[in-house]
Amino acid sequence: MQRRNIHNTHVELTALGFGASVIGNLYRTTSASDAAAALDAAWEAGIRYFDTAPHYGLGLSERRLGAALRGRPRDEYVVSSKVGRLLVPNEEPCGVDTEGFVVWDDLRRQWDFSRDGVLRSIEDSLRRTGLDRLDIVYLHDPDDHWRQAAEEAMPALADLRDQGVVGAVGVGMNQSAMLARFLRETAADVVMLAGRYTLLDQSALDDVLPAAQESGKSVVAVGVFNSGLLSREWPTEGMTYDYQDAPSDLVARARAIAEVCKGHGTTLPAAAIAFPTTHPSTVNVTLGMRDRAQVTQNVELQRGVVPRALWDDLRCRGLIRQAATWTNCSTTS
């Protein structure tokens, strides 16, 4: 599988990454055997970038990922985790987590972007995964914590990077505007951009993508299916967009894009995976994968041919923004 470096670092990512949120029981239970099979299938397919976080299943994702990677050659793969949410004992458990993961709530999340919080979070992640190091560390959703994240957490991560403890540092968020600030104003090497440069939302063209290009930094794209609407060849009513029921106008637009994809010999989900990589700053697309079947399907989609003429056609029909994909309307199929 093709690899690309995070700019100005030695960290090399495979084109497709394994997002481990779902093996932390996101929305529903994933059995230990399915999680292990998914990770085995990803390895067999050549995926060597794995992303997790303490938030995912209150540590379950990190534990499962670490168990699956144990015994594999450490220098052959890249692992990222995140800081900003410490896991602490829950004094008032209700029986199940209330933030989307089907796990016991004996722990709770505590926001902390202090230097000490960063160091403690990394230490805890290493303990849960059983790994000797994290290759990338992201600040996780610092939307309401800009000052502490920018002035304490990011300098702490930069110090670890400069000491060689981690290979790259960055920020992961569902918005793009603050990510652009992190790229321009802090020592971040890379941002994890969730859902803001997709076939249905190109708002990152207004901020984070220009910032990445101007500063010579990198983008990892996640949420490329916008939580569901772009995940099937033919979108239907009742599918989700950004974790809510998709509005009818967006379903109609997704269907129109799907029709154009079909005319170019490809599919909507294949195009959704390929689209973020049309920007030169995007070095990787990471997808959540729950079991072996999902891994197999996503790898096949990622390896499929998506003709460049598709992007021109979509732009000329007004289905994606004119500034997207660095091509021109004169190109024909």
BALOBA-1460 file (C-alpha; in Angstrom, 3 decimals):
// residues 333
<rec num="1" residu="m" x="0.000" y="0.000" z="0.000"/>
<rec num="2" residu="q" x="1.278" y="3.439" z="-0.956"/>
<rec num="3" residu="r" x="2.780" y="5.537" z="1.844"/>
<rec num="4" residu="r" x="3.228" y="9.257" z="2.387"/>
<rec num="5" residu="n" x="5.205" y="11.153" z="4.993"/>
<rec num="6" residu="i" x="3.695" y="13.677" z="7.326"/>
<rec num="7" residu="h" x="5.479" y="16.751" z="6.031"/>
<rec num="8" residu="n" x="8.724" y="17.645" z="7.813"/>
<rec num="9" residu="t" x="8.703" y="14.457" z="9.892"/>
<rec num="10" residu="h" x="9.898" y="10.890" z="9.511"/>
<rec num="11" residu="v" x="6.409" y="9.502" z="10.181"/>
<rec num="12" residu="e" x="5.129" y="7.584" z="7.166"/>
<rec num="13" residu="l" x="1.453" y="6.684" z="6.799"/>
<rec num="14" residu="t" x="-0.153" y="4.142" z="4.532"/>
<rec num="15" residu="a" x="-2.745" y="5.654" z="2.201"/>
<rec num="16" residu="l" x="-5.521" y="3.970" z="4.187"/>
<rec num="17" residu="g" x="-5.629" y="3.979" z="7.969"/>
<rec num="18" residu="f" x="-7.564" y="1.901" z="10.503"/>
<rec num="19" residu="g" x="-9.841" y="3.987" z="12.719"/>
<rec num="20" residu="a" x="-10.296" y="2.132" z="15.991"/>
<rec num="21" residu="s" x="-13.253" y="4.021" z="17.441"/>
<rec num="22" residu="v" x="-15.745" y="1.338" z="16.421"/>
<rec num="23" residu="i" x="-13.796" y="-1.464" z="18.100"/>
<rec num="24" residu="g" x="-14.327" y="0.563" z="21.270"/>
<rec num="25" residu="n" x="-18.023" y="-0.355" z="20.928"/>
<rec num="26" residu="l" x="-19.125" y="2.863" z="19.250"/>
<rec num="27" residu="y" x="-22.957" y="2.812" z="19.115"/>
<rec num="28" residu="r" x="-23.133" y="-0.970" z="19.498"/>
<rec num="29" residu="t" x="-21.140" y="-3.876" z="20.837"/>
<rec num="30" residu="t" x="-18.285" y="-5.253" z="18.768"/>
<rec num="31" residu="s" x="-17.135" y="-8.651" z="19.976"/>
<rec num="32" residu="a" x="-13.513" y="-9.184" z="20.895"/>
<rec num="33" residu="s" x="-13.230" y="-11.761" z="18.120"/>
<rec num="34" residu="d" x="-14.629" y="-9.380" z="15.483"/>
<rec num="35" residu="a" x="-12.282" y="-6.625" z="16.621"/>
<rec num="36" residu="a" x="-9.277" y="-8.941" z="16.466"/>
<rec num="37" residu="a" x="-10.331" y="-10.240" z="13.042"/>
<rec num="38" residu="a" x="-10.704" y="-6.697" z="11.739"/>
<rec num="39" residu="l" x="-7.218" y="-5.774" z="12.892"/>
<rec num="40" residu="d" x="-5.755" y="-8.976" z="11.449"/>
<rec num="41" residu="a" x="-7.456" y="-8.282" z="8.112"/>
<rec num="42" residu="a" x="-6.132" y="-4.728" z="8.097"/>
<rec num="43" residu="w" x="-2.605" y="-5.974" z="8.658"/>
<rec num="44" residu="e" x="-2.969" y="-8.596" z="5.929"/>
<rec num="45" residu="a" x="-4.156" y="-5.884" z="3.523"/>
<rec num="46" residu="g" x="-1.091" y="-3.766" z="4.153"/>
<rec num="47" residu="i" x="-2.613" y="-1.144" z="6.453"/>
<rec num="48" residu="r" x="0.062" y="0.093" z="8.821"/>
<rec num="49" residu="y" x="-1.529" y="3.182" z="10.364"/>
<rec num="50" residu="f" x="-3.835" y="2.703" z="13.349"/>
<rec num="51" residu="d" x="-5.631" y="5.514" z="15.180"/>
<rec num="52" residu="t" x="-7.202" y="5.286" z="18.628"/>
<rec num="53" residu="a" x="-8.001" y="7.439" z="21.675"/>
<rec num="54" residu="p" x="-8.817" y="7.078" z="25.395"/>
<rec num="55" residu="h" x="-12.279" y="8.478" z="24.604"/>
<rec num="56" residu="y" x="-13.114" y="5.462" z="22.423"/>
<rec num="57" residu="g" x="-14.877" y="3.040" z="24.724"/>
<rec num="58" residu="l" x="-13.263" y="4.471" z="27.867"/>
<rec num="59" residu="g" x="-9.980" y="2.797" z="26.926"/>
<rec num="60" residu="l" x="-11.413" y="-0.350" z="25.322"/>
<rec num="61" residu="s" x="-10.224" y="0.660" z="21.851"/>
<rec num="62" residu="e" x="-6.668" y="1.226" z="23.073"/>
<rec num="63" residu="r" x="-6.597" y="-2.112" z="24.888"/>
<rec num="64" residu="r" x="-7.899" y="-4.050" z="21.898"/>
<rec num="65" residu="l" x="-5.560" y="-2.316" z="19.468"/>
<rec num="66" residu="g" x="-2.544" y="-2.910" z="21.673"/>
<rec num="67" residu="a" x="-3.384" y="-6.586" z="22.074"/>
<rec num="68" residu="a" x="-3.685" y="-7.046" z="18.304"/>
<rec num="69" residu="l" x="-0.392" y="-5.311" z="17.547"/>
<rec num="70" residu="r" x="1.579" y="-7.030" z="20.271"/>
<rec num="71" residu="g" x="4.197" y="-9.264" z="18.713"/>
<rec num="72" residu="r" x="4.146" y="-7.506" z="15.335"/>
<rec num="73" residu="p" x="7.337" y="-5.719" z="14.214"/>
<rec num="74" residu="r" x="7.166" y="-2.359" z="15.978"/>
<rec num="75" residu="d" x="8.973" y="-0.384" z="13.299"/>
<rec num="76" residu="e" x="6.524" y="-1.518" z="10.620"/>
<rec num="77" residu="y" x="3.461" y="0.335" z="11.876"/>
<rec num="78" residu="v" x="2.358" y="3.749" z="13.103"/>
<rec num="79" residu="v" x="-0.026" y="4.288" z="16.030"/>
<rec num="80" residu="s" x="-1.690" y="7.537" z="16.987"/>
<rec num="81" residu="s" x="-3.653" y="8.285" z="20.121"/>
<rec num="82" residu="k" x="-4.998" y="11.459" z="21.627"/>
<rec num="83" residu="v" x="-4.856" y="13.649" z="24.713"/>
<rec num="84" residu="g" x="-7.288" y="16.055" z="26.317"/>
<rec num="85" residu="r" x="-9.642" y="13.611" z="28.016"/>
<rec num="86" residu="l" x="-8.203" y="11.847" z="31.029"/>
<rec num="87" residu="l" x="-9.984" y="8.715" z="32.220"/>
<rec num="88" residu="v" x="-10.685" y="8.890" z="35.954"/>
<rec num="89" residu="p" x="-12.847" y="6.828" z="38.338"/>
<rec num="90" residu="n" x="-16.555" y="7.524" z="37.989"/>
<rec num="91" residu="e" x="-18.010" y="8.252" z="41.419"/>
<rec num="92" residu="e" x="-21.599" y="8.024" z="40.151"/>
<rec num="93" residu="p" x="-21.801" y="5.216" z="37.565"/>
<rec num="94" residu="c" x="-25.143" y="4.541" z="35.877"/>
<rec num="95" residu="g" x="-24.173" y="1.245" z="34.268"/>
<rec num="96" residu="v" x="-23.364" y="2.296" z="30.696"/>
<rec num="97" residu="d" x="-21.391" y="5.105" z="29.093"/>
<rec num="98" residu="t" x="-23.429" y="8.141" z="28.049"/>
<rec num="99" residu="e" x="-21.167" y="9.349" z="25.216"/>
<rec num="100" residu="g" x="-21.995" y="6.854" z="22.504"/>
<rec num="101" residu="f" x="-20.002" y="3.781" z="23.512"/>
<rec num="102" residu="v" x="-21.571" y="0.549" z="24.760"/>
<rec num="103" residu="v" x="-19.251" y="-0.011" z="27.731"/>
<rec num="104" residu="w" x="-19.508" y="0.035" z="31.511"/>
<rec num="105" residu="d" x="-19.112" y="3.525" z="32.952"/>
<rec num="106" residu="d" x="-16.805" y="2.715" z="35.842"/>
<rec num="107" residu="l" x="-14.591" y="5.458" z="34.382"/>
<rec num="108" residu="r" x="-15.465" y="8.955" z="33.202"/>
<rec num="109" residu="r" x="-13.744" y="11.516" z="30.982"/>
<rec num="110" residu="q" x="-12.141" y="14.605" z="32.501"/>
<rec num="111" residu="w" x="-11.048" y="17.440" z="30.226"/>
<rec num="112" residu="d" x="-7.400" y="18.353" z="30.773"/>
<rec num="113" residu="f" x="-5.108" y="20.091" z="28.287"/>
<rec num="114" residu="s" x="-2.478" y="21.022" z="30.864"/>
<rec num="115" residu="r" x="1.121" y="19.891" z="30.452"/>
<rec num="116" residu="d" x="0.731" y="17.436" z="33.324"/>
<rec num="117" residu="g" x="-2.527" y="16.192" z="31.837"/>
<rec num="118" residu="v" x="-0.846" y="15.552" z="28.487"/>
<rec num="119" residu="l" x="1.989" y="13.594" z="30.066"/>
<rec num="120" residu="r" x="-0.367" y="11.588" z="32.253"/>
<rec num="121" residu="s" x="-2.646" y="10.810" z="29.312"/>
<rec num="122" residu="i" x="0.243" y="9.519" z="27.191"/>
<rec num="123" residu="e" x="1.502" y="7.396" z="30.070"/>
<rec num="124" residu="d" x="-1.988" y="5.946" z="30.557"/>
<rec num="125" residu="s" x="-2.331" y="5.205" z="26.833"/>
<rec num="126" residu="l" x="0.997" y="3.393" z="26.785"/>
<rec num="127" residu="r" x="-0.121" y="1.325" z="29.746"/>
<rec num="128" residu="r" x="-3.430" y="0.411" z="28.124"/>
<rec num="129" residu="t" x="-1.922" y="-0.425" z="24.737"/>
<rec num="130" residu="g" x="1.201" y="-2.079" z="26.087"/>
<rec num="131" residu="l" x="3.226" y="-0.250" z="23.429"/>
<rec num="132" residu="d" x="6.639" y="1.269" z="23.953"/>
<rec num="133" residu="r" x="5.715" y="4.531" z="22.214"/>
<rec num="134" residu="l" x="3.064" y="6.491" z="20.349"/>
<rec num="135" residu="d" x="4.137" y="7.680" z="16.914"/>
<rec num="136" residu="i" x="1.603" y="10.510" z="16.658"/>
<rec num="137" residu="v" x="-0.250" y="12.294" z="19.437"/>
<rec num="138" residu="y" x="-3.237" y="14.525" z="18.675"/>
<rec num="139" residu="l" x="-5.049" y="17.004" z="20.877"/>
<rec num="140" residu="h" x="-8.604" y="15.656" z="20.872"/>
<rec num="141" residu="d" x="-11.526" y="18.059" z="20.309"/>
<rec num="142" residu="p" x="-10.120" y="21.168" z="22.029"/>
<rec num="143" residu="d" x="-13.039" y="23.292" z="20.715"/>
<rec num="144" residu="d" x="-13.758" y="24.884" z="24.094"/>
<rec num="145" residu="h" x="-10.167" y="24.857" z="25.332"/>
<rec num="146" residu="w" x="-8.173" y="26.872" z="22.789"/>
<rec num="147" residu="r" x="-5.953" y="28.776" z="25.211"/>
<rec num="148" residu="q" x="-4.851" y="25.827" z="27.342"/>
<rec num="149" residu="a" x="-4.547" y="23.534" z="24.315"/>
<rec num="150" residu="a" x="-2.465" y="26.029" z="22.327"/>
<rec num="151" residu="e" x="-0.389" y="27.412" z="25.185"/>
<rec num="152" residu="e" x="0.162" y="24.318" z="27.356"/>
<rec num="153" residu="a" x="-0.745" y="21.080" z="25.598"/>
<rec num="154" residu="m" x="0.782" y="21.748" z="22.186"/>
<rec num="155" residu="p" x="4.121" y="23.010" z="23.574"/>
<rec num="156" residu="a" x="4.253" y="19.893" z="25.780"/>
<rec num="157" residu="l" x="3.722" y="17.685" z="22.727"/>
<rec num="158" residu="a" x="6.270" y="19.670" z="20.718"/>
<rec num="159" residu="d" x="8.847" y="19.115" z="23.453"/>
<rec num="160" residu="l" x="8.217" y="15.359" z="23.293"/>
<rec num="161" residu="r" x="8.557" y="15.430" z="19.514"/>
<rec num="162" residu="d" x="11.788" y="17.440" z="19.673"/>
<rec num="163" residu="q" x="13.170" y="14.932" z="22.195"/>
<rec num="164" residu="g" x="12.313" y="12.067" z="19.831"/>
<rec num="165" residu="v" x="9.725" y="10.588" z="22.212"/>
<rec num="166" residu="v" x="6.963" y="10.919" z="19.572"/>
<rec num="167" residu="g" x="7.328" y="11.339" z="15.838"/>
<rec num="168" residu="a" x="4.646" y="13.929" z="15.071"/>
<rec num="169" residu="v" x="2.062" y="16.017" z="16.912"/>
<rec num="170" residu="g" x="-1.240" y="17.449" z="15.870"/>
<rec num="171" residu="v" x="-4.918" y="18.110" z="16.539"/>
<rec num="172" residu="g" x="-8.105" y="16.239" z="15.650"/>
<rec num="173" residu="m" x="-11.477" y="18.006" z="15.397"/>
<rec num="174" residu="n" x="-14.830" y="18.026" z="13.622"/>
<rec num="175" residu="q" x="-14.411" y="21.681" z="12.638"/>
<rec num="176" residu="s" x="-11.850" y="23.207" z="10.322"/>
<rec num="177" residu="a" x="-11.524" y="26.836" z="11.429"/>
<rec num="178" residu="m" x="-9.688" y="26.112" z="14.677"/>
<rec num="179" residu="l" x="-7.563" y="23.479" z="12.981"/>
<rec num="180" residu="a" x="-6.335" y="26.221" z="10.658"/>
<rec num="181" residu="r" x="-5.316" y="28.280" z="13.688"/>
<rec num="182" residu="f" x="-3.392" y="25.343" z="15.121"/>
<rec num="183" residu="l" x="-1.536" y="24.917" z="11.827"/>
<rec num="184" residu="r" x="-0.688" y="28.598" z="11.537"/>
<rec num="185" residu="e" x="-0.070" y="29.497" z="15.172"/>
<rec num="186" residu="t" x="1.360" y="26.401" z="16.861"/>
<rec num="187" residu="a" x="3.933" y="23.654" z="16.394"/>
<rec num="188" residu="a" x="1.394" y="21.121" z="15.062"/>
<rec num="189" residu="d" x="2.690" y="18.930" z="12.218"/>
<rec num="190" residu="v" x="-0.634" y="17.432" z="11.160"/>
<rec num="191" residu="v" x="-4.359" y="17.784" z="11.702"/>
<rec num="192" residu="m" x="-7.029" y="15.094" z="11.661"/>
<rec num="193" residu="l" x="-9.885" y="16.678" z="9.730"/>
<rec num="194" residu="a" x="-13.267" y="15.051" z="10.362"/>
<rec num="195" residu="g" x="-15.968" y="15.440" z="7.737"/>
<rec num="196" residu="r" x="-15.059" y="18.890" z="6.432"/>
<rec num="197" residu="y" x="-13.514" y="17.944" z="3.090"/>
<rec num="198" residu="t" x="-15.922" y="15.458" z="1.586"/>
<rec num="199" residu="l" x="-18.108" y="15.176" z="-1.479"/>
<rec num="200" residu="l" x="-20.850" y="16.940" z="0.496"/>
<rec num="201" residu="d" x="-18.860" y="19.451" z="2.563"/>
<rec num="202" residu="q" x="-15.831" y="21.308" z="1.233"/>
<rec num="203" residu="s" x="-15.734" y="23.999" z="3.923"/>
<rec num="204" residu="a" x="-12.086" y="23.146" z="4.676"/>
<rec num="205" residu="l" x="-11.205" y="24.909" z="1.422"/>
<rec num="206" residu="d" x="-11.862" y="28.165" z="3.270"/>
<rec num="207" residu="d" x="-9.396" y="27.660" z="6.090"/>
<rec num="208" residu="v" x="-7.556" y="24.483" z="7.061"/>
<rec num="209" residu="l" x="-6.475" y="23.302" z="3.604"/>
<rec num="210" residu="p" x="-4.938" y="26.655" z="2.593"/>
<rec num="211" residu="a" x="-3.296" y="26.820" z="6.029"/>
<rec num="212" residu="a" x="-1.804" y="23.352" z="5.577"/>
<rec num="213" residu="q" x="-0.477" y="24.173" z="2.135"/>
<rec num="214" residu="e" x="0.933" y="27.545" z="3.134"/>
<rec num="215" residu="s" x="2.666" y="26.163" z="6.220"/>
<rec num="216" residu="g" x="3.892" y="22.962" z="4.584"/>
<rec num="217" residu="k" x="1.959" y="20.756" z="6.999"/>
<rec num="218" residu="s" x="-0.263" y="17.711" z="6.545"/>
<rec num="219" residu="v" x="-3.876" y="16.575" z="6.807"/>
<rec num="220" residu="v" x="-5.311" y="13.175" z="7.732"/>
<rec num="221" residu="a" x="-8.899" y="12.918" z="6.480"/>
<rec num="222" residu="v" x="-11.537" y="11.098" z="8.534"/>
<rec num="223" residu="g" x="-15.322" y="11.076" z="8.464"/>
<rec num="224" residu="v" x="-15.218" y="10.936" z="4.666"/>
<rec num="225" residu="f" x="-18.666" y="9.302" z="4.518"/>
<rec num="226" residu="n" x="-20.153" y="12.124" z="6.661"/>
<rec num="227" residu="s" x="-21.262" y="9.426" z="9.140"/>
<rec num="228" residu="g" x="-23.183" y="7.369" z="6.591"/>
<rec num="229" residu="l" x="-24.761" y="9.214" z="3.680"/>
<rec num="230" residu="l" x="-21.802" y="8.586" z="1.363"/>
<rec num="231" residu="s" x="-21.180" y="5.011" z="2.448"/>
<rec num="232" residu="r" x="-23.494" y="3.237" z="-0.021"/>
<rec num="233" residu="e" x="-23.663" y="3.182" z="-3.790"/>
<rec num="234" residu="w" x="-27.215" y="4.568" z="-3.718"/>
<rec num="235" residu="p" x="-28.175" y="6.878" z="-0.817"/>
<rec num="236" residu="t" x="-31.662" y="6.578" z="0.658"/>
<rec num="237" residu="e" x="-33.871" y="8.512" z="3.031"/>
<rec num="238" residu="g" x="-33.185" y="7.619" z="6.650"/>
<rec num="239" residu="m" x="-29.411" y="7.578" z="6.293"/>
<rec num="240" residu="t" x="-27.342" y="9.829" z="8.540"/>
<rec num="241" residu="y" x="-25.337" y="12.947" z="7.807"/>
<rec num="242" residu="d" x="-22.977" y="14.136" z="10.541"/>
<rec num="243" residu="y" x="-24.675" y="11.794" z="13.032"/>
<rec num="244" residu="q" x="-28.216" y="13.082" z="12.404"/>
<rec num="245" residu="d" x="-30.934" y="12.159" z="9.936"/>
<rec num="246" residu="a" x="-29.834" y="13.431" z="6.537"/>
<rec num="247" residu="p" x="-31.977" y="16.286" z="5.155"/>
<rec num="248" residu="s" x="-33.832" y="15.445" z="1.943"/>
<rec num="249" residu="d" x="-31.870" y="17.992" z="-0.103"/>
<rec num="250" residu="l" x="-28.586" y="16.377" z="0.894"/>
<rec num="251" residu="v" x="-29.926" y="12.915" z="0.071"/>
<rec num="252" residu="a" x="-30.908" y="14.229" z="-3.373"/>
<rec num="253" residu="r" x="-27.467" y="15.761" z="-3.867"/>
<rec num="254" residu="a" x="-25.750" y="12.543" z="-2.805"/>
<rec num="255" residu="r" x="-27.896" y="10.632" z="-5.296"/>
<rec num="256" residu="a" x="-26.944" y="13.054" z="-8.055"/>
<rec num="257" residu="i" x="-23.256" y="12.521" z="-7.245"/>
<rec num="258" residu="a" x="-23.824" y="8.754" z="-7.206"/>
<rec num="259" residu="e" x="-25.325" y="8.933" z="-10.712"/>
<rec num="260" residu="v" x="-22.276" y="10.793" z="-12.019"/>
<rec num="261" residu="c" x="-19.979" y="8.260" z="-10.328"/>
<rec num="262" residu="k" x="-21.824" y="5.425" z="-12.051"/>
<rec num="263" residu="g" x="-21.339" y="7.134" z="-15.401"/>
<rec num="264" residu="h" x="-17.598" y="7.170" z="-14.790"/>
<rec num="265" residu="g" x="-17.453" y="3.506" z="-13.855"/>
<rec num="266" residu="t" x="-17.026" y="3.958" z="-10.121"/>
<rec num="267" residu="t" x="-19.210" y="4.196" z="-6.999"/>
<rec num="268" residu="l" x="-20.144" y="6.854" z="-4.489"/>
<rec num="269" residu="p" x="-18.222" y="5.319" z="-1.532"/>
<rec num="270" residu="a" x="-15.103" y="4.767" z="-3.668"/>
<rec num="271" residu="a" x="-15.236" y="8.382" z="-4.763"/>
<rec num="272" residu="a" x="-15.834" y="9.517" z="-1.164"/>
<rec num="273" residu="i" x="-12.621" y="7.810" z="-0.069"/>
<rec num="274" residu="a" x="-10.613" y="9.157" z="-2.998"/>
<rec num="275" residu="f" x="-11.898" y="12.740" z="-2.923"/>
<rec num="276" residu="p" x="-9.908" y="14.127" z="0.067"/>
<rec num="277" residu="t" x="-6.660" y="12.871" z="-1.468"/>
<rec num="278" residu="t" x="-7.128" y="15.167" z="-4.450"/>
<rec num="279" residu="h" x="-5.758" y="17.936" z="-2.239"/>
<rec num="280" residu="p" x="-1.953" y="17.822" z="-2.064"/>
<rec num="281" residu="s" x="-1.855" y="18.313" z="1.717"/>
<rec num="282" residu="t" x="-3.873" y="15.171" z="2.453"/>
<rec num="283" residu="v" x="-1.530" y="12.294" z="3.268"/>
<rec num="284" residu="n" x="-4.030" y="9.674" z="4.471"/>
<rec num="285" residu="v" x="-7.683" y="8.688" z="4.725"/>
<rec num="286" residu="t" x="-8.611" y="6.769" z="7.878"/>
<rec num="287" residu="l" x="-11.833" y="4.768" z="8.122"/>
<rec num="288" residu="g" x="-13.556" y="3.115" z="11.065"/>
<rec num="289" residu="m" x="-13.698" y="-0.659" z="10.566"/>
<rec num="290" residu="r" x="-15.623" y="-2.983" z="12.848"/>
<rec num="291" residu="d" x="-14.985" y="-6.469" z="11.427"/>
<rec num="292" residu="r" x="-13.143" y="-8.364" z="8.701"/>
<rec num="293" residu="a" x="-15.885" y="-7.771" z="6.131"/>
<rec num="294" residu="q" x="-15.717" y="-4.009" z="6.569"/>
<rec num="295" residu="v" x="-11.951" y="-4.035" z="6.216"/>
<rec num="296" residu="t" x="-12.143" y="-6.088" z="3.025"/>
<rec num="297" residu="q" x="-14.808" y="-3.806" z="1.571"/>
<rec num="298" residu="n" x="-12.965" y="-0.584" z="2.435"/>
<rec num="299" residu="v" x="-9.652" y="-1.823" z="1.085"/>
<rec num="300" residu="e" x="-11.316" y="-2.798" z="-2.198"/>
<rec num="301" residu="l" x="-12.960" y="0.624" z="-2.419"/>
<rec num="302" residu="q" x="-9.698" y="2.419" z="-1.681"/>
<rec num="303" residu="r" x="-7.841" y="0.405" z="-4.317"/>
<rec num="304" residu="g" x="-10.481" y="0.986" z="-6.997"/>
<rec num="305" residu="v" x="-9.813" y="3.338" z="-9.900"/>
<rec num="306" residu="v" x="-11.586" y="6.688" z="-9.607"/>
<rec num="307" residu="p" x="-10.986" y="8.597" z="-12.863"/>
<rec num="308" residu="r" x="-9.802" y="12.172" z="-12.618"/>
<rec num="309" residu="a" x="-12.488" y="13.162" z="-15.099"/>
<rec num="310" residu="l" x="-15.094" y="12.440" z="-12.409"/>
<rec num="311" residu="w" x="-13.976" y="15.456" z="-10.389"/>
<rec num="312" residu="d" x="-14.169" y="17.712" z="-13.446"/>
<rec num="313" residu="d" x="-17.648" y="16.459" z="-14.220"/>
<rec num="314" residu="l" x="-18.840" y="17.016" z="-10.642"/>
<rec num="315" residu="r" x="-17.401" y="20.523" z="-10.601"/>
<rec num="316" residu="c" x="-18.914" y="21.445" z="-13.941"/>
<rec num="317" residu="r" x="-22.328" y="20.211" z="-12.772"/>
<rec num="318" residu="g" x="-22.040" y="22.300" z="-9.614"/>
<rec num="319" residu="l" x="-22.027" y="19.230" z="-7.360"/>
<rec num="320" residu="i" x="-18.690" y="20.102" z="-5.762"/>
<rec num="321" residu="r" x="-17.075" y="23.504" z="-5.363"/>
<rec num="322" residu="q" x="-15.116" y="25.014" z="-8.215"/>
<rec num="323" residu="a" x="-12.031" y="25.319" z="-6.014"/>
<rec num="324" residu="a" x="-12.005" y="21.592" z="-5.252"/>
<rec num="325" residu="t" x="-9.614" y="18.999" z="-6.646"/>
<rec num="326" residu="w" x="-7.187" y="21.195" z="-8.554"/>
<rec num="327" residu="t" x="-8.542" y="20.332" z="-11.988"/>
<rec num="328" residu="n" x="-10.463" y="22.181" z="-14.699"/>
<rec num="329" residu="c" x="-13.751" y="21.815" z="-16.525"/>
<rec num="330" residu="s" x="-12.107" y="21.315" z="-19.918"/>
<rec num="331" residu="t" x="-11.070" y="17.749" z="-19.001"/>
<rec num="332" residu="t" x="-13.268" y="15.028" z="-20.536"/>
<rec num="333" residu="s" x="-13.773" y="11.385" z="-19.679"/>
